[in-house]
Amino acid sequence: MKKILYIGNFIAAKTNYVTSADILTNLLKDETFVVKQTSDKINKIARLLDMLWQILKYRKDVDLILIDTFSTKNFYFALFCSQLARILNIPYINILHGGNLPNRLSKNPFLCRLIFKNANALIAPSYYLKTEFEQKGYQVIFIPNSFAIKEYQFKKRIQFEPKLLWVRAFDKIYNPAMAVEVLNLLLFNFPNAVLFMVGPTKDESLKSTQVLVKKYGLENKVTFTGVLAKKEWHQ
């Protein structure tokens, strides 16, 4: 029986924000894998220290480490955790998530080689990341993010009226204003289109997006919900 340590952001209990890591962990357990997970710390420094401690703690008990790998500050979680795994001779797999990781490959090639050349495998949930990494000489396996389709009830639509769901943190790196621009263009052909924007506030992007909504006169077309549990997205 394989024993896995999953390094990721397991903060759903504190933020109500369920990630792909939470879903994948449960699916692995359903397949009879024993999975330890870390970390649930909100503070980034505390989270990194907790991740490193859990690697040390379970170094003799796990067969494999899965590392969610992002492109901004959390990139360094993957860097430190992967190198500790190397020192302890524990195999690890990077699950690539950060859309800006290709820029990391260009700007920090040495650090990227330390992480990715020594990994047992690289997993990408998108062909975009797979293509970008392979152009830099890395071998990548494409596995899309899991999707619990049974949780979403099928609705037969007689008339097509786009209802857009944007789910992301309000952070400039994710360009939330683009969703409003898309809606504004769609309204020319689909006047009943609406947009729901779901996610926490990280910077001034929420305010600037709300200003754009007012500029286009879309107050009755855009709903800002704040953070919702995934089970509430369906509504």
C-alpha positions in Angstrom: 0.0 0.0 0.0 1.5 3.3 -1.1 1.9 6.0 1.5 1.8 9.6 0.2 2.6 13.0 1.7 0.7 15.7 -0.2 2.3 19.2 0.0 -0.3 21.8 -0.9 -2.7 24.5 0.4 -5.2 22.6 2.6 -6.9 25.6 4.0 -10.5 24.9 3.1 -11.6 24.5 6.7 -10.4 28.0 7.5 -11.3 29.8 4.3 -14.2 27.8 2.8 -12.1 27.6 -0.4 -11.9 24.0 -1.6 -8.9 23.3 -3.9 -8.1 20.6 -6.4 -5.7 19.2 -3.7 -8.6 18.6 -1.4 -10.5 16.7 -4.1 -7.5 14.7 -5.3 -6.6 13.7 -1.7 -10.1 12.2 -1.2 -9.9 10.4 -4.6 -6.5 8.9 -3.7 -7.9 7.7 -0.4 -10.8 6.1 -2.2 -8.1 4.1 -4.2 -6.8 2.8 -0.9 -3.7 5.1 -0.8 -2.7 6.3 2.7 -2.4 10.1 2.3 -0.9 12.6 4.8 -1.4 16.2 3.9 0.1 19.6 4.7 -0.4 22.4 5.3 -3.5 24.2 6.8 -1.6 27.2 8.0 -2.8 30.6 6.7 0.4 32.5 7.3 2.8 31.7 4.4 6.0 31.4 6.6 4.2 29.1 9.1 2.8 27.1 6.2 6.3 26.6 4.7 7.8 25.6 8.1 4.9 23.2 8.6 5.5 21.6 5.2 9.2 21.1 5.9 8.5 19.7 9.4 5.9 17.2 8.0 8.5 16.0 5.4 11.0 15.4 8.3 8.3 13.8 10.5 7.2 11.3 7.9 10.5 10.8 6.1 10.6 7.1 7.0 6.8 6.5 6.6 6.0 7.8 3.1 6.9 6.3 -0.3 6.2 9.4 -2.3 5.6 13.2 -2.0 3.2 15.1 -4.2 4.0 18.8 -4.4 1.5 21.3 -5.7 3.7 23.8 -7.6 2.7 27.4 -8.2 4.4 30.3 -9.9 4.4 33.3 -7.5 5.6 33.3 -3.9 4.3 29.7 -3.4 6.9 28.6 -6.0 9.4 28.6 -3.1 7.3 26.1 -1.2 8.1 23.7 -4.0 11.7 24.7 -4.1 12.4 24.1 -0.4 10.2 21.0 -0.1 11.7 19.3 -3.2 15.2 19.9 -2.1 14.5 18.5 1.4 13.0 15.5 -0.3 16.1 15.1 -2.4 18.3 15.2 0.7 16.2 12.6 2.4 16.1 10.5 -0.8 12.3 10.6 -1.0 10.8 10.4 -4.5 8.6 13.4 -5.4 6.2 14.5 -8.1 5.4 18.1 -9.0 1.8 18.9 -9.9 2.1 22.1 -12.0 -0.6 24.7 -11.4 0.9 28.2 -11.8 0.0 29.8 -15.1 3.1 31.9 -14.9 5.4 29.0 -14.4 6.7 29.3 -18.0 8.1 32.7 -17.0 9.8 31.0 -14.1 11.5 28.7 -16.5 13.0 31.6 -18.3 13.8 33.9 -15.3 14.9 31.3 -12.8 16.3 28.4 -14.9 18.7 27.2 -12.2 16.1 27.0 -9.5 13.7 25.3 -11.9 16.2 22.7 -12.9 16.8 22.0 -9.2 13.1 21.3 -8.8 12.0 19.8 -12.0 15.0 17.8 -13.3 15.1 15.9 -10.1 11.4 15.1 -9.9 10.2 11.6 -10.6 7.4 13.0 -12.7 5.9 16.3 -13.7 2.1 16.5 -14.0 0.3 19.3 -15.8 -3.5 19.8 -15.7 -3.4 21.8 -19.0 -1.8 21.3 -22.4 -0.6 24.9 -22.1 1.8 24.0 -19.3 2.7 20.7 -20.8 3.7 22.4 -24.1 5.6 25.2 -22.4 7.6 22.8 -20.2 8.3 20.4 -23.1 9.7 23.3 -25.1 12.2 23.8 -22.3 13.2 20.1 -22.4 11.1 18.7 -19.6 9.0 15.6 -19.9 5.4 16.2 -18.7 2.4 14.0 -18.2 -1.0 15.6 -18.9 -3.7 14.7 -16.3 -6.6 17.2 -16.1 -7.9 18.3 -12.8 -10.6 16.0 -11.3 -14.2 17.0 -11.6 -17.0 15.6 -9.5 -19.5 15.5 -12.3 -22.1 13.7 -10.2 -22.4 16.8 -8.0 -23.6 18.9 -10.9 -27.1 18.3 -12.1 -27.7 18.4 -15.8 -30.0 21.1 -17.0 -31.5 20.9 -20.5 -31.5 24.3 -22.0 -34.1 25.3 -24.7 -32.8 28.8 -25.0 -29.1 29.7 -24.7 -28.5 32.5 -22.2 -24.9 32.6 -21.0 -24.4 32.5 -17.3 -20.7 33.0 -16.7 -19.1 31.8 -13.4 -15.7 33.4 -12.6 -14.0 31.7 -9.7 -10.6 33.1 -8.6 -9.1 35.4 -6.0 -9.4 39.1 -6.8 -5.7 39.6 -7.5 -4.3 41.6 -10.5 -2.3 38.6 -11.6 -5.6 36.9 -12.5 -7.0 39.9 -14.4 -10.6 39.8 -13.2 -11.5 42.8 -15.3 -11.2 40.5 -18.4 -14.3 38.6 -17.3 -16.2 41.9 -17.3 -14.8 42.7 -20.8 -16.0 39.3 -22.0 -19.5 39.8 -20.7 -19.7 43.3 -22.3 -18.8 41.8 -25.7 -21.2 38.8 -25.2 -24.1 41.2 -24.5 -24.2 42.3 -28.2 -25.4 38.9 -29.2 -26.8 37.6 -25.9 -28.5 40.4 -24.1 -29.6 38.1 -21.2 -26.0 37.1 -20.4 -24.9 37.5 -16.7 -21.7 37.1 -14.8 -21.1 35.8 -11.2 -17.7 36.5 -9.7 -16.7 34.3 -6.8 -13.6 34.6 -4.7 -11.7 36.4 -1.9 -10.2 39.8 -2.2 -6.4 40.0 -2.3 -5.7 43.5 -3.6 -7.4 46.5 -5.2 -8.6 44.4 -8.2 -12.0 44.0 -6.7 -12.5 47.8 -6.6 -11.1 48.4 -10.1 -13.4 45.6 -11.4 -16.4 47.2 -9.7 -15.5 50.5 -11.3 -15.4 48.9 -14.7 -18.8 47.4 -14.1 -20.2 50.8 -13.4 -18.4 52.3 -16.4 -20.2 49.8 -18.7 -23.5 50.1 -16.8 -23.5 46.4 -16.0 -24.6 46.7 -12.3 -27.6 44.5 -13.0 -25.5 42.0 -15.0 -22.6 41.3 -12.6 -22.9 39.7 -9.1 -20.0 39.7 -6.6 -20.6 36.9 -4.2 -17.4 36.9 -2.1 -16.1 33.4 -1.1 -18.6 30.5 -1.5 -18.3 26.9 -0.7 -18.1 24.8 -3.8 -21.5 23.2 -3.2 -23.0 26.8 -3.4 -21.4 27.4 -6.9 -24.1 25.1 -8.4 -26.8 27.6 -7.6 
